Amino acid sequence: MGTAVILTREHFSVAEGGSLAPGTLLETAPCGAESGVPMASLSRALRVAATCPRRSRTRGLGLRALTGQAGPAAEKSVPYRRTLKDPQGPSTVARGPSQPLPSTAHVVVIGGGSLGCQTLYHLAKLGVSGAVLLERERLTSGTTWHTAGLLWQLRPSDVEVELLAHTRRVVSHDLEEETGLHTGWIQNGGLFIASNRQRLDEYKRLMSLGKAYGVESHVLSPAETKALYPLMNVDDLYGTLYVPHDGTMDPAGTCTALTRAAAARGAQVIENCPVTGIRVRTDDFGVRRVTAVETEHGSIQTPCVVNCAGVWASSVGRMAGVKVPLVAMHHAYVVTERIEGIQNMPNVRDHDASVYLRLQGDALSVGGYETNPIFWEEVSDKFAFGLFDLDWDVFTQHIEGAINRVPVLEKTGVKSTVCGPGVEQGGEATCEVWGMAQTSRLLSALRGRESFTPDHKPLMGEAPELRGFFLGCGFNSAGMMLGGGCGQELAHWIVHGRPEKDMYSYDIRRFHHLLTDHRRWIRERSHESYAKNYSVVFPHDEPLAGRNMRTDPLHEELLARGCVFQERQGWERPGWFTPKGTAPVLRYDYYGAYGNRMHEDHAYGRLLGDEYTFDFPPHHDVIKKECLACRGAAAVFNMSYFGKFYLVGLDARKAADWLFSADVSRPPGSTVYTCMLNHRGGTESDLTVSRLAPGPQASALAPAFEGDGYYLAVGGAVAQHNWSHISTVLQDQKFRCQLIDSSEDLGLISIQGPASRAILQEVLDADLSNEAFPFSTHRLVRAAGHLVRAMRLSFVGELGWELHVPKPACVPVYRAVMAAGTKHGLVNAGYRAIDSLSIEKGYRHWHADLRPDDSPLEAGLAFTCKLKSAVPFLGREALEKQRAEGLRRRLVCFTVDEKVPMFGLEAIWRNGQVVGHVRRADFGFAVDKTLAYGYIRDPSGQSVSLDFVKSGDYALERMGVAYPARAHLKSPFDPDNKRVKGIY
């Protein structure tokens, strides 16, 4: 006979995190043993695992039938009642919506999980009274209800630290003050485990960053860790990072408080109302816009929809013709029996064991991330409050890691009796009442599903395919802890057109449109993002998944010359050049999972492994040679992955005046470095804009057009962001012009250095003298017989030219340049050299030291703004206000005499006070120093004057150690800009 397991309502405590409460019992009916069986230990579970029959991964995806008698229970209002008693998951009884649908709404949020509720709450706080949330089942019924609810305040991202701080403030203070409801927030602290030096170095970096944001943290020795957490095994530890104000959230309690607070401000929450379609219209300019949401119970007219549907977000996206690049995977954790002495212990993340231990009253929840997660191939739209059976082969590694870290778990029991395959097959079986059998059934009660994205970052913002359709999904198991900050930013995005913070890393527009529906790329990259969720975040790591998706014409040529490639938005771009042969990127091996054979030893893997350090890598001197060759002779850079757009048409000049902060309406043949801003005055991009002469004949180097025309060159990693920003502005302003993408049709070869003129004079059929070809100009010339567009520009602070080359001509032009450069010492160089050379010269990198929440005035780029003219441009009013009120922060260059590597996130100290953190850092080989750029503030709240910058005594804190630093108002390398003018 079989056995079924019953979890009753009283075994759950909303206040403890929306999962099993302390001392949870799984009550059983007989199965070859009495119901009151002895407790099963996890150690016995591991021993039995090898012989216990496995359940199929492909069967039993819904809830299993539960029978037996539950004991008397005190009634509690929790969202899990139907989950535990209804074998079909969602109710089979037809139900209508929880309240009538309004005919119209300002905003409709789809999905009642963490992000949906947080977005609704923050929309209501911004004064959007006509906001409606539609939930197909009940609040939290998707992935939110079974989340662990952990909140860790420190992450290797300054923006995420800010987002987490807001979430913590909302759940620990704001909601209870507004509603009188306790959200279930428990502040028991967090403990990160380091079992190797690199991991401890990473934690020290987090500690230094935390000082810039007032997050208390402490690096503890093994002995100090043992004193804090007596049950922990510390024999194999290098140390730990303790953050006393971390904690745990309850999903049900938090979402209940959020929706009550939103409703008090006029928002509506409608449950049991599945969305069946998104109505769209195309306006007179050919732009697709949202007009309504259709449901099983009627439609709501609305100009704005927010897709917060979690693992169902792709399905909702398809209703609107929007691509949502995420995949669904199983994710599990287990809950132990009572553990004596565990009360009040901090939550634990043992990253190297890929396991977390969440305090659950007087028990622990144990979970983690494995290299072989199970994909949820067919996401059912009927799945609510549902769970999967656990695959023990997948989960055993987490139990082993947990037992190693907290040895008492080896003897911690799980009280249950389970019939392995007998229940599933419907036949009689003799039940194993010990070990694995009980544990596996407990696990099956706690296996849920989450959505994961190709870069392990959420998907947010307005979809480029459809105006008025916003995303708030793909949170990679972090929806609860990022929900407050992201909900606030998404609300600002909807109401004001832009978020307040830099959300580029989360913006759906970061992904190139060629990738967002590419199944192999999405699947491989999402798998790797899951598998490496707990990996050390090294500054120069590169993905192994989804590689060789987009290659330029020089790819094979450079590979043969030792190029070690980086990946950016599918493009393979040169990183650096190894003298030790070729290093091709191999097919993704899924780290040996799913029957794939793992690549045991290959050149690219070895070189990438050398990057896994917070010290200088072994190839530091190779990059040094590339940089010094550029400073002393010349270097050639393949920048073909750059975005290359044409802005042409009758209103192109009006559009250019409005879009670009600098005056780009100069005569044809001129090239201008400029920024594009948002209405807050933040910098959406920096780029070069070249004025074109109109012509009736199209060519590979210019389209045919009437009116005005401009050629735009933008960083390849952010090309889609630039395209989307420009398109949105053109649509909003109704400019009559075209934006044409020629990124795939043109290559870009840049030759930089003192010898660049002599080299190119042998290749080009043009006079390259200062008089004939001044800086910041462009013209069509022939290179080795091929027509190209040459631009005299520099991104490294040297005399140099860019050659924009039609795709078929890239290889012959490159070979001609290399042949001419042989006697001049020309070398190949990659983006690692660009990073060093550009920071040495003080040139900005967008999304490093220049972001959408940084203004050009703060970043020292006032020269890119036409404020002395009367020409209006996007963001001008914000800049004028900022200039009048004074700058509250300012970007400053620092040098450190001691030769120590820095990468960003280091704390900036001034006169004994933390005044900011480093955004970008690298080693400058010409000045032979570490350089760092960061924004500093005056702790008194006053504006940051140049005198304030000059008068301070500075230090940069790296991994807990402060290094004396010198502040510079100008670049320490060639501050008079002589070299770009050819003056050496």
QUIVENFEN-V441034 format. One record per helix or strand of 2 or more residues. SS is the DSSP state (H for helix, E for strand). FROM is the first residue (numbers start at 0). TO is the last residue. If there is no record, write none. Layout:
BEGIN
((SS FROM TO) (SS FROM TO))
END
This chain:
BEGIN
((E 4 5) (H 8 10) (H 13 15) (E 26 27) (E 39 40) (H 41 48) (H 80 84) (E 106 109) (H 113 124) (E 130 133) (E 149 150) (H 157 178) (E 189 193) (H 196 211) (E 217 219) (H 221 227) (E 238 242) (E 246 247) (H 250 263) (E 267 269) (E 274 281) (E 287 294) (E 297 300) (E 304 306) (H 309 319) (E 325 334) (E 346 349) (H 350 352) (E 354 359) (E 362 367) (H 391 404) (H 406 410) (E 412 413) (H 419 424) (H 435 443) (E 446 452) (E 458 461) (E 468 472) (H 478 495) (H 503 505) (H 507 509) (H 518 530) (H 554 559) (E 562 567) (E 570 576) (H 589 591) (H 602 609) (H 619 631) (E 633 637) (E 642 648) (H 651 658) (E 669 676) (E 681 691) (E 707 713) (H 715 732) (E 737 740) (E 745 751) (H 755 760) (E 776 782) (E 785 790) (E 799 805) (H 806 823) (E 825 828) (H 830 840) (H 861 863) (H 875 884) (E 888 895) (E 906 909) (E 912 923) (E 928 936) (H 945 950) (E 953 957) (E 960 967) (H 978 980))
END
